[in-house]
Amino acid sequence: MNQEKIGKFIAQMRKEKNLTQEELGNKLGITKNAISKWERGLSLMDLALLKPLSEILEVSINEILQGEKIENNKYLDKYEDNIVKTINYSNQKITKYQRIIALILIIMGLIVIISALMIFPSESSWSSIYSIFGLLLFILGIYVLLKFKWYQKLIITFLIFLSSMGLLLFTDYLNVYFNHESPMYRIRTIYAGDVLYTDTLFYDTYRCYFDTDNEYFVIEKNSQKEITDLLNYCK
């Protein structure tokens, strides 16, 4: 649809009715700034306002969408043309809102992930909970943003989720290896005797003499230790 042409037509019809932009806005329940944007061709009205606008200006919806008066013998042709234009406009508007929502979800997800990694200590379960929640927001945003068939979107977002989760796990392991901190993404944590044991999918960590001057750190392959196995681990 030609926004500039429609805007000039609305302005012309408004002036013929001796209405100011503010008066027309009041009748429609919107601001005069919105009317000004219409008339300057900067935006189009919501489709819900077409009928009340046509009644106020005493023109047809078809004429508003066409941006001019329509002769009777051309009315049907213009009507069909405007239906197609209106459908296309609605689809474009929906797509625009979807992109905005997707970007908001992606940004929020990244903020939550970064905040979880920076604010909470690795020993806190909240760090893993919030980071995974942030990752889900990020993945949902990616899903909304993609323009494929639904099953293709599912496959792509699932692969992105796996790769993103792998990156988080690898980053967590680097922190464990170099800083000797407990892993953030763990299955369970056991404090037994002199050792703080954490079990993950791929490896185990042991912090012997936890929180003392004699503390030392061990990383081993996953072995599913029980409390009885841990009591004498550090001796």
N, C-alpha and C positions, 0 to 999 in steps of 0.2 A: 504493500500500500504506500501511496505517495504522501508521506507525513506533511510535507510543506504545503501541498495542494489542499489537503484536508484542513490544515490549520487556517489557511487563508479563507476557506469557505466558512468555517465556524466563525471566524472574526467578522466576515461580511454579514452572515445571518444574525449574529449577536447585535451588531450595530443597527441593522434594520429593525430589530426589536427594541432598540433604545435601551439596551442593557449594558452595564459596565461589566468588566471582568469579575469584579467582586460580587456583583448582584447575581451573575450567572453561577459563580462558584457557590454562593449561599443556597441557591435553588437546588444545586446538585450535591450539596454537603461536602464540598471540597474547597481548597484555598484558591485565591485569585492567581497565585503563582503557578498552580497546575494549569489553569486556563491559559495563562500567558505562554507556558511551554507548548501547549497544544497549538496555539495560534502562530507560534514561531517555528513550528515544525520540529521541535526538539523531542517530543514524545507524543504518544497516542493515548487516548483515554482507555480505561478498563472497559472491557466489552459489556460489563453490567451497566455502564452509564450510557450506552448508546440509545436505549429506548427513552429514558427520561430526557436526554439531550435532544432527541428528535422531537419530542412532544413540546419542549420549551421553545425550540427554534421553529417549530411547525414545518419541518421537512422530514422526509423519510430516512430511515436508517441507511437504505441503499444510497441515497444522495450524499449522506455524510461520508460514507465509505468511499464513494466515488469522488467526492470533493467538488461537486458541481450539481446543478439542476439537471434532471434527466427527462428527456422527451418521452412521451408515453409509448411511442413505437420502438424505443430502444430500452425500455425499462427492464424487460425480461432478460435480455442479453447482459446488461449491466449487473442485474441481480445475481445471475449465475457466476459472473466474473468476480463479484465481491464476496460471494460465499467462499470461493477458492482462496482469495486473498486473506479473508478472515481466518480460515483454517490454518493457512501458512503462518500468519502472524501469531496465532495462539500457540502453535508448535514452537516457533522461535522464542516466544516469551517463556514457555515451560522449560525449554532447553537452557535459556539464560539463567533462570532460577535454579535449575539443577546444577549448573556449573558453580554458581555462588555457594550453594549448600555443600557441594563436594569440596570446594576449596576451604570452606570454614571447618569441615570435619577433618580434612588433612592437616590444616594448621593447628587445630585444637589437639589432635592426636600427637603431633610432634612436640607440642608444648608440654603435654602430660608426660610423655616418655622422658623428655629431657629433665623435667622437674623431678620425676620419680628417681632418676639416676643421680641427680645432684643433691636433692634434699634429704632423702632417707638413707641411713647407713645400710650396708649390704646385709647385716644381720637381721634387719627388720623385714618382715614378710610383706609390709605395705609397699616396699620398693618394687617387688615383682608383680604385685596385684595391680598397682597403678600403671606400671610400664606396659603390662599386657592389655589393660583397659585402653591405654593410649594407642597401642598398636591396632586394636580392633576399630577404634575411631578412624585411624589413618586408612586402614584397609577398606572400611565402609565408604570413605570419601573416594578412594580409588575406584571402587565398584560403581558408584554413582557417576563418576566422571567418564568412564569408558563407554565407547559407542560401538558395542558389538551385540550379538545375540546373547540372551541371558546365560546360556550354558558356556559360551566362550568367556563371558565376563567372570563366571564362577571359577573356571579353570585358571584364568590369568590372575585373579585376586588371590586364589589359593596358593599359586606359585609365588606370588609376591609376599604373602604371609609367611610361607616357609622360609624364603630367603631372608626376610626381615627378622624372623625369629632366630634363624641361624646366626645372623649378624649380632643380635643381642646376646645370644649364648656365647659366641666367640669373644665378644667384648668383655662379658662377665668372666670368662676364663682367663683372659689377659690380666684382668684386675686381681683375680685370685693368685695367679702365678707370680706376678711382679710385686704386688702389695701385700700378699699373704693375708687376704681377707676372706671371710666365709663367702661362698657363692650366693648370688642373689636368687638364682633360679634353682631351687633344690626341692627334692621330694620330701625329705625329713631332716630334722636336726635332733641329735641326742647328746645330752650332757651327762657323761658317766665317769665318775671318779675324777681323774686329772685331765680328761680329754673332752673337747667339744668336737663332735663328729657331725659332718654334713654329707648327705647322700644325694647325688645328682644322677641324671640319666647316663652320664659317660664317665664320671670319676667321683672319688670320695676325697674329702679333706679332713685332716686331723690337726687340731690345735692343742698340742700337749701343754699341760700346766697353764691353761688358759688364764689370761689376765694376770700373770705373775712375771717376775724378772727372768724366769727360766723358760718362758714360753718359746716353743719352736713349732714350725709348720711343716706338714707332710701332705703331699698329693699322691694318691695311688689310683690304680684302676678300680672300677666299680666292683665291689665285692659283697655288698649287702650284709654289713656287720650288725650284730645284735648287741644288746647291753652287756651280756656276759663276755662277749669277745672284746669289749672296749675297756673293761675295768682295769685290766693289767697291760693295756696297749703301751702306755708311756713308761713302763718300768723296765 
